[in-house]
Amino acid sequence: MSLNKLSDEEIILFMREFLSISLTRDQLVNPTKNIVIRLYSRFLYEFGFQDITKPDIIATSAMDNIETYDSFIKTANVFNCTAYVISAAGIPDMSINDIISPKRKRTNRILSALCILSVKLSNIQYEWYQLEQKNFDLPQKRSAIKKQIKDLKRSIEEKSVGLSANKNTTIAMNFDLNKLALNYKEKVKLAEDLKEVANNLKTNVLKKKVFIFNVERSEF
């Protein structure tokens, strides 16, 4: 299967396997207006163009020759849509004659482009399906991440409150320690003062004893 042109056998195989359309080699060698409209319409349906061959009931309700009008509209719709699609495949020169008076080479070229575009579309659709399957649980994952962030934020807030409480406890403990230290210093100072008083008392007592001893000795 070449990039720009398929053989008749490849086109016939593609139409049968991918679009479930029975096509003979003679129909490709000698294409007609009805054949190409049927084939192109089938491809256009795959590409998302729907109801392009159905008559406009409102527009044709007051007409006498409805069949002729419908045929013209159908032909114009198929031509415009097909020309638009295959321009993406590098065929910008499709004309209305490719519908009204189709030729083998031109028909083969247009059908080759439509087959190749159909394969590309199928690949894109498959890749999109794979992407959807891969990320089908993306909303759930996003919700789970949001919940984790919320839980983490709450945990941080709780720890912050705990740290604040611990800080207050630490401040209180430091205050108590400072108070105890101050009391200790005061008691140490009081003990030193008492020691000094005791020493002074001892000194005074000793002085008195010496004085009394000297007095008693002098009396002898």
C-alpha positions in Angstrom: 0.0 0.0 0.0 1.7 3.2 -1.2 1.2 6.5 0.4 -0.7 8.3 -2.4 -2.2 5.6 -4.6 -3.7 2.2 -3.9 -4.3 -0.6 -6.3 -7.8 -1.6 -7.2 -7.4 -4.8 -5.2 -6.3 -2.8 -2.1 -9.3 -0.5 -2.5 -11.7 -3.4 -2.9 -10.2 -5.1 0.2 -10.4 -1.9 2.2 -14.0 -1.3 1.3 -14.9 -4.8 2.3 -12.9 -5.2 5.5 -13.3 -1.7 6.9 -16.6 -0.4 5.5 -18.5 -3.6 4.7 -19.1 -2.5 1.2 -19.0 -4.9 -1.7 -17.1 -3.5 -4.7 -16.0 -5.1 -7.9 -12.9 -4.2 -10.0 -15.2 -3.4 -13.0 -16.9 -0.7 -10.9 -13.5 0.8 -10.2 -12.4 0.5 -13.9 -15.7 2.0 -15.1 -17.0 4.2 -12.3 -20.4 5.9 -12.5 -22.0 8.8 -10.7 -24.1 6.6 -8.5 -21.2 4.4 -7.5 -18.9 7.2 -6.5 -21.7 9.0 -4.6 -22.4 5.8 -2.7 -18.7 5.2 -1.9 -17.9 8.8 -1.0 -21.0 9.1 1.1 -19.9 6.1 3.1 -16.5 7.6 3.8 -18.1 11.0 4.7 -20.4 9.2 7.2 -17.2 7.7 8.9 -15.8 11.2 9.0 -18.8 12.6 10.8 -20.8 14.0 7.9 -24.4 12.8 8.3 -27.6 13.2 6.4 -25.9 14.8 3.4 -27.8 12.6 1.0 -31.2 13.0 2.6 -33.7 15.4 1.0 -34.7 18.7 2.7 -38.4 18.0 3.3 -39.2 21.6 4.1 -37.3 23.0 1.1 -38.8 20.5 -1.4 -42.4 20.5 -0.1 -43.6 23.2 -2.6 -41.5 22.0 -5.6 -42.9 20.1 -8.6 -39.8 18.3 -9.7 -38.5 17.1 -6.3 -36.5 14.2 -7.6 -34.3 16.4 -9.8 -33.8 18.8 -7.0 -32.9 16.1 -4.5 -30.4 14.6 -7.0 -28.8 18.0 -7.5 -28.5 18.7 -3.8 -27.2 15.2 -3.0 -24.5 15.6 -5.7 -23.6 19.1 -4.5 -23.3 18.0 -0.9 -21.2 14.9 -1.6 -18.9 17.0 -3.9 -18.4 19.8 -1.4 -17.8 17.6 1.6 -15.5 15.2 -0.3 -13.5 18.0 -1.8 -13.1 19.5 1.7 -11.9 16.2 3.2 -9.5 15.2 0.5 -7.9 18.6 0.5 -6.3 17.5 3.8 -4.7 14.7 1.9 -3.1 16.9 -0.7 -5.8 16.8 -3.3 -7.1 20.4 -3.7 -8.2 20.1 -7.3 -11.4 17.9 -7.1 -14.1 19.2 -9.4 -17.8 18.5 -9.8 -16.9 16.4 -12.8 -15.3 13.9 -10.5 -18.9 13.2 -9.3 -20.9 13.7 -12.5 -18.5 12.1 -15.0 -16.0 10.1 -12.9 -12.9 8.8 -14.6 -10.9 5.7 -13.4 -7.6 7.5 -12.5 -9.3 10.4 -10.7 -11.7 8.0 -8.9 -8.7 5.8 -7.8 -6.8 8.9 -6.6 -9.8 10.2 -4.6 -10.6 6.7 -3.1 -6.9 6.2 -2.2 -6.9 9.5 -0.3 -10.1 8.6 1.5 -8.8 5.2 2.5 -5.6 6.7 3.8 -7.4 9.4 5.7 -9.8 6.7 7.2 -6.8 4.7 8.4 -5.3 7.8 10.0 -8.6 8.7 11.6 -8.9 5.1 13.0 -5.3 5.4 14.5 -6.2 8.8 16.1 -9.4 7.4 17.5 -7.5 4.3 18.9 -4.8 6.6 20.4 -7.6 8.7 21.9 -9.2 5.6 23.3 -5.9 4.5 24.8 -5.5 7.9 26.4 -9.0 7.8 27.8 -8.4 4.3 29.3 -5.1 5.5 30.7 -6.6 8.5 32.4 -10.1 7.4 33.0 -9.5 7.6 36.8 -7.9 11.1 36.6 -10.8 12.8 38.4 -10.6 10.3 41.2 -6.8 10.8 41.4 -7.2 14.5 41.5 -9.8 14.2 44.3 -7.5 11.9 46.2 -4.6 14.4 45.9 -6.9 17.2 47.0 -7.9 15.1 50.1 -4.2 14.4 50.8 -3.4 18.2 50.6 -6.4 18.9 52.9 -5.3 16.3 55.4 -1.7 17.5 55.2 -2.9 21.1 55.8 -5.0 20.0 58.8 -2.0 18.0 60.2 0.2 21.1 59.8 -2.3 23.2 61.6 -2.7 20.7 64.4 1.1 20.5 64.8 1.3 24.3 64.8 -1.3 24.4 67.6 0.7 21.7 69.4 3.9 23.7 69.0 2.2 26.8 70.2 0.9 24.9 73.3 4.3 23.4 73.9 5.8 26.9 73.5 3.4 28.2 76.2 4.2 25.2 78.4 7.9 25.9 77.8 7.4 29.5 78.7 5.6 28.5 81.9 8.3 26.1 82.8 11.0 28.7 82.2 9.0 31.1 84.4 8.8 28.4 87.2 12.5 27.6 86.8 13.4 31.3 87.0 11.2 31.6 90.0 12.8 28.6 91.7 16.2 30.0 90.8 15.3 33.3 92.3 14.1 31.6 95.5 17.3 29.5 95.6 19.4 32.7 95.3 17.3 34.3 98.0 17.8 31.3 100.3 21.5 31.1 99.5 21.8 34.8 100.4 19.7 34.2 103.6 21.9 31.3 104.5 25.0 33.4 104.0 23.5 36.2 106.1 22.7 33.7 108.8 26.2 32.3 108.6 27.6 35.8 109.0 25.3 36.4 112.0 26.4 33.1 113.5 30.0 34.0 113.0 29.4 37.4 114.6 27.8 35.7 117.5 30.7 33.3 117.8 33.1 36.2 117.7 31.1 38.1 120.4 30.8 35.0 122.6 34.5 34.3 122.3 35.3 37.9 123.1 33.1 37.8 126.2 34.8 34.5 127.3 38.2 36.1 126.9 37.1 39.2 128.8 35.7 37.1 131.6 38.9 34.9 131.7 41.0 38.0 131.9 38.8 39.5 134.7 38.9 36.3 136.7 42.7 36.0 136.3 43.2 39.5 137.4 41.4 38.8 140.6 43.9 36.2 141.6 
